[in-house]
């Protein structure tokens, strides 16, 4: 029992990152709405950033900016990598959303099932026209 | 005190993430996602990652929300409930397997804030010791971003440029 409590207290941040990642993954897989999928993707990327930032924190560490009376600094390298990841995440969101706008123009909907129905119907129409 | 703030904001984070997934109205969902980004930024300030925090506020809570709202003005605002049962079963299976494996892997991770762990040794004290002498920048993150990993940042700029080009080419086409 003590082991489990120590595990949860010592690794609280990692467990939260896992829960957030699973929420994002679940939405991305299960939700038929393409807009909701992008929302899930955003949550997924943020959870991974949370994981890296949690690794970089050191006990009694200060922000990685030079100053006096500092015991030790936090690890600056994950911060740098995650700055890149945030910006790339927004680029991915922008491209995904522009594709959603085009899909909405063509099909008139952003629901996956309706798009599949539309395609099946148009294939059937074409076959009937040929014969 | 920091631990209490940390735990409080992590709990807020899960609530707002859950709400942004749960709402059927996509506008509510977008606003919850914006609040989620804001909580994340506050959390990163308490974790001393100040550069990441202000990038997240500007880019995650600002630009992303504006993009999502702009798209929302063109599509249906209310999501239809079409979640089928077999898809739910597949998703839950994937999630349980992934979650179990990740929890197993968490046992090998160090406790939160362990200074002796492998990621905080070797290269990192070297960076901290050398940066001011070699680049003259008091902010270590900026120095690494602009100097030691300059090519990486250049590649990031290229990615943004290509993404902008993609958006222009997708949206600029005439629809038939």
Interface residues (C-beta under 8 A of the other chain):
Chain A: X7 X10 X11 X12 X13 X14 X15 X16 X18 X19 X20 X21 X22 X23 X24 X25 X26 X27 X29 X30 X31 X32 X33 X35 X36 X38 X39 X40 X42 X43 X46 X49 X50 X53 X54 X55 X56 X57 X58 X59 X60 X61 X62 X63 X64 X65 X66 X72 X73 X74 X75 X76 X77 X78 X79 X80 X82 X83 X84 X86 X87 X88 X89 X90 X91 X92 X93 X94 X95 X97 X98 X99 X100 X101 X102 X104 X105 X106 X109 X110 X111 X112 X113
Chain B: X6 X7 X10 X13 X14 X17 X18 X20 X21 X26 X29 X30 X33 X36 X37 X40 X43 X44 X47 X48 X49 X50 X51 X52 X55 X56 X59 X60 X63 X64 X67 X68 X70 X71 X72 X74 X75 X76 X79 X80 X82 X83 X87 X88 X90 X91 X92 X94 X95 X98 X99 X102 X103 X106 X107 X109 X111 X112 X113 X114 X115 X119 X120 X123 X124 X127 X128 X132 X138 X139 X140 X141 X144 X145 X149 X152 X153 X156 X159 X160 X163 X164 X166 X167 X170 X171 X173 X175
